[in-house]
Amino acid sequence: MASYKNQTSLFSHCVYFENSSRDEESGQVDKFVGLRFIDGKLSIHFPVGYKEPDKSDEKQIRLDILNLISVLSSFGIPEAELVRNDFRSKQQNVEFPVHAYLFIISDFLNHGYYQKKEQIYKRGTSGKINWSRTIKQLRPQIADESPVYLEFITQKNLHNENALLTLIHKYCVYESFQKLGFLFSSYNPQKSSLSFNKSLFCSVIKSKIASTFNEKELLLFKNMLDMINYLDNSSEKKDFIYGTNNFHHIWEQLVDSVYGEKDKEKFYPKVYWRLNGSSKAFEPDSEKRSSLRPDTIMITDRGKSNQKIFVLDSKYYRYGATKNPNHLPDSGSVVKQLAYAEYIDNPKNRSKLPDSVGENISDSSIYNAFIMPAENLAPQNIGYVSADYVFPQNSDVAEKPYHKIYGILLDVRTLMYRHIPHDKDMISQLANVIGNT
């Protein structure tokens, strides 16, 4: 099935951002990131700024692909969900259960095929008698001073049911290896003798789930169900897609996870309407409509006299790859970024901020930055952007630090591998790049 098994180089299926699009006006990127297997061809698409490994280093390439899948799985919120409108005439959400495929492969490599000889016991008069259980669990009747058992504990082997479950597991293992087995090894498991039958497979697995309490087995069965529910009723689904056309949402989450404060909603400026004839102000129900939301609020030395606040806006723009000034954030983003900082700086809003933060704010300790993906190990400050109403071009010194919105390039590969929540070392490094300029 999968043509990539015949290829000698896994690198040949990897797609990295090409900076040939220098003539494009917009800096925003709207390109697929993830895995595609369409019409027998596999392609793995990495985000803008992702450093290409050595073409011959298959081990590192596999690690990169697995890490890409992990990031997509961990940070793939609904806003980042892929809508498959570039492959089919009808739009539909793609819900490829990559977690199930990877689990089944890993479980098989560690434990082999599911095989279990299981016996059930019941009270009755037919079947093979288990005398040990009968004597322990049942009280005999006394007849002619001798004990007589009118019922017995009998046992029944479930060889047929378990054999069927093993064949279903073999089907799932084969299906998993056909799509994602290349990430683990070149091993190609034997195809199951069963043809796909969704109703039968689901019935057998659900019956087993209802009768077992083994957590490891339950996890395997549930992942098998996820795979089976994904497949068509009539035949194997050859094509699959796992990824997103909206990686900018994942980029925002990565940055916020590593650098951000959990209570950033307290730093949002809110909006409201006061309509004629109404005694109360109208606030839109949706948070997206009622407030400007900075992507990330980063704070160093929180609650101390040397506290610094950094308002970070994550921009999944192509500048880090193209170095084209047209691929930098636009004026609308600049004005919003200034508004965020002005809200925090305004003394009237101090009471809305967390106590320890509001008590230690000064207009010289608030900073602004755009965060963009690139291929450089250490954060790089490329310069700043401002607006002439707060910082005229003929001025030498900005009145307040946040009037300069610095452009910062972060290594996207490093962030995808090391996305430790609230990473103190990375926060300190980024703060130095911004705050010491």
Disulfide bonds with the S-S distance in Angstrom:
none
